[in-house]
Amino acid sequence: MFAKRLVSGVLLLAALIALLAPGGYITLIALTCLSLMGLYELYRVFDMHKSIVGIMGYLCTLLYYANIYFKFYETDRMFIIIFLMLSLFVYVFRYPTFKIGQIAGTFFGLFYVSIMLSFIFLIRDLPDGVYMVWLVFLCSWGCDTCAYCVGMLLGKHKFAPLLSPKKSVEGAIGGIIGAALLGALYGAVLFKFFGFGENCAPEFAIICGCAAFFSQLGDLAASGIKRDYGIKDYSNLIPGHGGVLDRFDSVIITAPMIYYLAIYFLDIK
């Protein structure tokens, strides 16, 4: 099991480098596909993956990402409002085919998966985004690893016992500190070896430390959804890891946090 997780993890990292480093339409297409796969996994949990409302969610995801790149309209809110109106139209005129919880779930899915993941592209599109986009994964997966290690060694007090009995307060704190240290190290390496304009180690530490807290909330929220619906994994797409939402549950929450924190602390215009 460990070998399978390790191999698939290395291949996943290689794929991320190949698809995020170029930026532009390559990164956009990759994130569009990732969002559609994650959205399908979540819609399947809600039993809406083949419904007309689910299909509208996939189409709205395509339009949303296309608008990010081609900028047909200045705001993306129009697509979201249209999706809500069409979903309510289907709910009313196909009643009682769908429950309101299913309609709410499809609307939640568009935000939770497609829009949140799109912030990875928005970070990549920032000045020096080719460097800063890796803060998302360094923070998310670094926090997970550090939290696990510290929790195994020092964990005594339960963090969220009903959602994840093995997670501890000590592990959560260790994850935040570990992510901050990794951010500082990454900033120092960029400055010394890659000609980054200035030493952003302190800023990167603050950004990763703050985002790491929310990263763990994302992990727990994804676990909560699985517990609500009695499933172990969202899918078996990634051997040893589960589905897109299993592997990117913390990334989903971390990406927008990194985006706004980077703009604030690095004074990006």
NORMO-V981360 format. One record per residue. N is the residue number from 1. SS is DSSP state (alpha for helix, beta for strand, coil for the rest). Layout:
# NORMO-V981360
n:N ss:SS
n:N ss:SS
This chain:
# NORMO-V981360
n:1 ss:coil
n:2 ss:alpha
n:3 ss:alpha
n:4 ss:alpha
n:5 ss:alpha
n:6 ss:alpha
n:7 ss:alpha
n:8 ss:alpha
n:9 ss:alpha
n:10 ss:alpha
n:11 ss:alpha
n:12 ss:alpha
n:13 ss:alpha
n:14 ss:alpha
n:15 ss:alpha
n:16 ss:alpha
n:17 ss:alpha
n:18 ss:alpha
n:19 ss:alpha
n:20 ss:alpha
n:21 ss:coil
n:22 ss:coil
n:23 ss:coil
n:24 ss:alpha
n:25 ss:alpha
n:26 ss:alpha
n:27 ss:alpha
n:28 ss:alpha
n:29 ss:alpha
n:30 ss:alpha
n:31 ss:alpha
n:32 ss:alpha
n:33 ss:alpha
n:34 ss:alpha
n:35 ss:alpha
n:36 ss:alpha
n:37 ss:alpha
n:38 ss:alpha
n:39 ss:alpha
n:40 ss:alpha
n:41 ss:alpha
n:42 ss:alpha
n:43 ss:alpha
n:44 ss:alpha
n:45 ss:alpha
n:46 ss:coil
n:47 ss:coil
n:48 ss:coil
n:49 ss:coil
n:50 ss:coil
n:51 ss:coil
n:52 ss:alpha
n:53 ss:alpha
n:54 ss:alpha
n:55 ss:alpha
n:56 ss:alpha
n:57 ss:alpha
n:58 ss:alpha
n:59 ss:alpha
n:60 ss:alpha
n:61 ss:alpha
n:62 ss:alpha
n:63 ss:alpha
n:64 ss:alpha
n:65 ss:alpha
n:66 ss:alpha
n:67 ss:alpha
n:68 ss:alpha
n:69 ss:alpha
n:70 ss:alpha
n:71 ss:coil
n:72 ss:coil
n:73 ss:coil
n:74 ss:coil
n:75 ss:coil
n:76 ss:coil
n:77 ss:alpha
n:78 ss:alpha
n:79 ss:alpha
n:80 ss:alpha
n:81 ss:alpha
n:82 ss:alpha
n:83 ss:alpha
n:84 ss:alpha
n:85 ss:alpha
n:86 ss:alpha
n:87 ss:alpha
n:88 ss:alpha
n:89 ss:alpha
n:90 ss:alpha
n:91 ss:alpha
n:92 ss:alpha
n:93 ss:alpha
n:94 ss:coil
n:95 ss:coil
n:96 ss:coil
n:97 ss:coil
n:98 ss:coil
n:99 ss:coil
n:100 ss:alpha
n:101 ss:alpha
n:102 ss:alpha
n:103 ss:alpha
n:104 ss:alpha
n:105 ss:alpha
n:106 ss:alpha
n:107 ss:alpha
n:108 ss:alpha
n:109 ss:alpha
n:110 ss:alpha
n:111 ss:alpha
n:112 ss:alpha
n:113 ss:alpha
n:114 ss:alpha
n:115 ss:alpha
n:116 ss:alpha
n:117 ss:alpha
n:118 ss:alpha
n:119 ss:alpha
n:120 ss:alpha
n:121 ss:alpha
n:122 ss:alpha
n:123 ss:alpha
n:124 ss:alpha
n:125 ss:coil
n:126 ss:coil
n:127 ss:coil
n:128 ss:coil
n:129 ss:alpha
n:130 ss:alpha
n:131 ss:alpha
n:132 ss:alpha
n:133 ss:coil
n:134 ss:alpha
n:135 ss:alpha
n:136 ss:alpha
n:137 ss:alpha
n:138 ss:alpha
n:139 ss:alpha
n:140 ss:alpha
n:141 ss:alpha
n:142 ss:alpha
n:143 ss:alpha
n:144 ss:alpha
n:145 ss:alpha
n:146 ss:alpha
n:147 ss:alpha
n:148 ss:alpha
n:149 ss:alpha
n:150 ss:alpha
n:151 ss:alpha
n:152 ss:alpha
n:153 ss:alpha
n:154 ss:alpha
n:155 ss:coil
n:156 ss:coil
n:157 ss:coil
n:158 ss:beta
n:159 ss:beta
n:160 ss:beta
n:161 ss:coil
n:162 ss:coil
n:163 ss:coil
n:164 ss:beta
n:165 ss:beta
n:166 ss:beta
n:167 ss:beta
n:168 ss:beta
n:169 ss:alpha
n:170 ss:alpha
n:171 ss:alpha
n:172 ss:alpha
n:173 ss:alpha
n:174 ss:alpha
n:175 ss:alpha
n:176 ss:alpha
n:177 ss:alpha
n:178 ss:alpha
n:179 ss:alpha
n:180 ss:alpha
n:181 ss:alpha
n:182 ss:alpha
n:183 ss:alpha
n:184 ss:alpha
n:185 ss:alpha
n:186 ss:alpha
n:187 ss:alpha
n:188 ss:alpha
n:189 ss:alpha
n:190 ss:alpha
n:191 ss:alpha
n:192 ss:alpha
n:193 ss:alpha
n:194 ss:coil
n:195 ss:coil
n:196 ss:coil
n:197 ss:coil
n:198 ss:coil
n:199 ss:coil
n:200 ss:coil
n:201 ss:alpha
n:202 ss:alpha
n:203 ss:alpha
n:204 ss:alpha
n:205 ss:alpha
n:206 ss:alpha
n:207 ss:alpha
n:208 ss:alpha
n:209 ss:alpha
n:210 ss:alpha
n:211 ss:alpha
n:212 ss:alpha
n:213 ss:alpha
n:214 ss:alpha
n:215 ss:alpha
n:216 ss:alpha
n:217 ss:alpha
n:218 ss:alpha
n:219 ss:alpha
n:220 ss:alpha
n:221 ss:alpha
n:222 ss:alpha
n:223 ss:alpha
n:224 ss:alpha
n:225 ss:alpha
n:226 ss:alpha
n:227 ss:alpha
n:228 ss:alpha
n:229 ss:alpha
n:230 ss:coil
n:231 ss:coil
n:232 ss:coil
n:233 ss:coil
n:234 ss:coil
n:235 ss:coil
n:236 ss:coil
n:237 ss:coil
n:238 ss:beta
n:239 ss:coil
n:240 ss:coil
n:241 ss:coil
n:242 ss:beta
n:243 ss:coil
n:244 ss:alpha
n:245 ss:alpha
n:246 ss:alpha
n:247 ss:alpha
n:248 ss:coil
n:249 ss:alpha
n:250 ss:alpha
n:251 ss:alpha
n:252 ss:alpha
n:253 ss:alpha
n:254 ss:alpha
n:255 ss:alpha
n:256 ss:alpha
n:257 ss:alpha
n:258 ss:alpha
n:259 ss:alpha
n:260 ss:alpha
n:261 ss:alpha
n:262 ss:alpha
n:263 ss:alpha
n:264 ss:alpha
n:265 ss:alpha
n:266 ss:coil
n:267 ss:coil
n:268 ss:coil
n:269 ss:coil
